[in-house]
Amino acid sequence: MKLNPSMIAAVVAVAFAAPVVLAKGAVDCPVSHSALEKALKDAVKEANGGLSLNMWGTIVNREGYVCAVAFTGADYQSQWLGSRVISAQKANTANAFNLGPNSNAAGHVGFGVAGLALSTANLYSAVQPGGSLYGLQHSNPVDTANAYDGEAEDFGTGGDPLVGKRVGGVNVFGGGLGLYNAQHTVVGGVGVSGDTSCTDHEIAWRVRNNLGLDHLKGVNGVSGDAARPDNIVYDIVSGQSAGGFGHPKCLFTADQTQLPAVQ
């Protein structure tokens, strides 16, 4: 049987469709494994409050694929094992709910002109019963088949089983931040987990700063601090957040106003 060009094209398309998608997710990454590992290890040396525990960090690209996972301890057992997937969930949330400039609806001039930066910490109060985003935490569930695949000995290495996969999930406490390049474009998200949620936020902030992916000066946020638009907010009194985007304080909470200003 003679194959015509259209038949050959169809066979090639079927043969290579899946690998191309995964390769893009794995390769198109704003941060390498070694860069994440260094940024994470440098970040935990700072005064971040909390319990001084070892940490997990995860990067997802703009398409939501995990592209780097690292830890700060001697091996994968030196951090809370559950925090590995939590860090990926935080990275996914931050990537999914951050916007760069010119994200307003066509024909309208409004809040979206400058974009909107939201940390996972900013979502805590908004998703409580009666909050403006109640129920958000139940959307976009974790893909458990991807989240728990692979051998533990590969966790946190360049060959972590999460790399090249979409884990999904929505996390609503501190530790997830959007990544913004020099053009103020969102290029992914970073998630950090392993200590108190307040400390997770502090370390994630420093990781983003160490990576040079904190170019969100002028982007809108809910923190009330233009130099730190997606910073954690401690305005909960008697169970209510004054601004609607507050986060509870934790054990040994650090001063969030001393975090580096964004670029």
C-alpha positions, -999 to +999 in steps of 0.1 A: +000+000+000+014+034-009+011+061+017+002+096+005+016+127+023-016+133+043-015+097+057+022+101+066+015+134+084-013+118+104+009+089+115+037+113+126+012+135+144-002+105+164+033+092+172+047+124+185+017+142+200+021+131+236+059+134+239+058+170+225+034+181+252+054+165+280+087+178+266+073+213+265+062+211+301+095+197+312+119+219+292+101+253+290+109+263+325+119+297+339+141+281+366+165+251+365+167+226+393+201+238+404+190+274+405+159+266+426+180+245+450+205+273+455+178+300+459+160+278+484+191+270+505+201+306+505+166+317+515+164+295+546+195+312+560+176+344+566+155+355+596+122+339+585+106+331+618+089+298+624+105+265+635+137+265+614+127+233+596+140+221+562+120+230+532+106+218+499+104+241+469+086+236+435+084+256+403+057+253+377+058+270+343+031+291+328+013+260+314+012+245+349+037+218+344+061+211+373+096+218+361+118+218+392+116+204+427+143+208+454+148+205+491+172+220+517+180+190+539+205+162+536+180+140+517+143+137+509+135+124+544+149+156+561+117+176+554+080+168+560+073+143+532+038+157+528+051+192+521+066+181+487+031+178+471+019+209+491+047+230+476+037+219+441+000+227+449+011+262+461+031+268+429+001+257+408-022+280+427+001+310+424+005+305+387-032+299+382-043+331+400-017+357+390-020+381+360+004+405+343-004+439+329-031+444+302-052+416+316-084+437+316-114+428+296-114+441+260-129+476+258-126+483+295-101+503+315-100+490+351-081+471+377-067+446+352-047+472+333-018+468+357-025+431+364-031+414+397-007+396+420-021+372+446+000+351+469-016+319+483-015+337+517-039+364+503-065+337+496-069+324+532-097+347+544-113+351+510-121+313+508-137+311+543-175+308+546-189+342+537-157+352+519-156+366+484-139+334+470-156+308+492-152+274+475-121+282+455-101+257+475-123+229+462-117+238+425-088+224+404-082+193+425-048+176+428-042+149+402-033+121+426-020+098+399+007+124+391+013+136+426+021+102+441+039+086+412+076+075+411+103+064+435+109+084+467+147+083+462+142+106+432+122+132+452+138+166+450+163+157+424+165+168+388+146+136+379+118+142+405+087+122+393+066+154+394+087+171+367+068+173+333+034+167+350+005+189+360-002+183+396-029+209+400-045+217+433-054+250+451-037+259+483-049+288+504-022+295+530+012+311+528+040+298+506+029+303+469+039+333+447+036+342+410+069+345+391+072+377+370+100+383+345+116+416+336+087+424+312+063+420+341+050+389+324+038+359+346+061+330+337+050+305+364+047+300+401+069+290+431+056+270+460+075+265+493+064+242+522+079+226+553+075+251+582+046+273+595+026+288+567+039+323+576+075+311+573+067+293+541+056+327+527+088+344+539+110+318+523+090+317+491+094+355+489+131+353+493+134+324+468+116+345+442+138+374+449+170+352+447+158+340+413+153+375+401+117+367+391+100+394+413+095+421+386+060+431+396+065+467+407+033+485+396+012+454+394-019+456+416-022+436+448-043+434+479-016+439+505-018+477+506+020+479+501+029+489+466+065+477+471+052+443+481+018+439+463+013+402+471+027+402+506+010+384+534-015+405+554-020+401+591-053+419+597-075+392+612-092+403+645-117+381+662-118+358+632-125+385+607-101+400+581-105+438+578-096+438+542-109+404+532-075+389+523-059+384+557-039+355+570-035+342+606-003+348+624+018+317+632+043+306+658+073+330+658+060+351+630+086+373+613+080+409+602+067+407+567+074+444+561+111+437+561+110+414+531+128+427+500+108+451+479+098+438+444+116+451+413 
